[in-house]
Structures are given as C-alpha cells and as structure tokens.
Amino acid sequence: HNKISSFEGLHFTSFFSKSSGQKYTTLLYSSENEPVVDLTHNNISTIPSWLYTTQLHSKIYLFGNPWTCPCMQVLHFTSFHQKNTHLLPDGDYLACTDMPGSLNDLTMREECHEEQIDPYLVIIGVELLLLLALGLQFYSDWKLYTTTHQLPWLSEHMPGWVTKGY
C-alpha cells in the first residue's frame, strides 16, 4: 500500500540477498525467521527483466498490482515462477489488467503462442537448399562427364596449384 510503481530502486537493495535492508523497511518484515518483501496493492505493472535473472532469497508478495501482460512478460514470468514458486506464493493470482487471466495462466492462450520463425530453422533450411543444389550440380557434372568425357567448366579452369595438391 505504498504506491510503488516500479521495481527500480529495489534492484540493488538487500531484499534480494540474505541480509535485511534498511532503505525499504516498511516493505520488509520477517515471517517465521525468513525475510519477506510485501509489494501487494501498489501500482507496479511490469516485472523488470533483471528480476528474472536474480537469485531470490526472500519471499515476494505481488498480489493486487495492475499487471500489464504482454506475451514476453507472461512467458518469462511463467518460467521464473516455476523455478521460484516457493518464493512467489501469490504468483498464481496476479491478475492482468489488459486481458482476462493472470500472469501465470496466459501461456496456454493463443495470444502468447504466436508463430515465430526460429532463425536457426531458417539457416538449416538454407543449408539444406544449398546442399540439394550442390548434389544436383554434382549429378549434372557426372552425367556430362559420363556422356561426353568432358570435365565440368570449374575443374578445367582451376589454378594449377589446386589440382596438383600444393
């Protein structure tokens, strides 16, 4: 209930380490001898990318914030929540304001599984086409040689050092 609108300023505090912090003492309290960060009912709408790579050591409560749910945030949050469920106890209940559902359940929706072309698949496809073209050229050269006993143009015009093995 502190009207906090972003995680900025929390990144370098000790909320995410084992020692207790002094800067945001109203947010930090101890529950069963473990630190807890209570960010419930604030104005936080997005989770910064640095939080997904942070090693959490304290529980974080995020319920009651006006979450926006772009697909990339939903996909990152779902993965992050699966690894840190014990530290995000209310992670299943973070309601989105821009679409129905929560940050954790939208991964099954079509909006978050848009068809994206994987660049590695494009590279593999180009490689396969080039390999096919090379195979067709080899077959064409073999056919030319077996019928006319003439070498392909490239092998007739190669420099001498290539054909002599230097």
Disulfide bonds with the S-S distance in Angstrom:
Cys69-Cys96 1.78
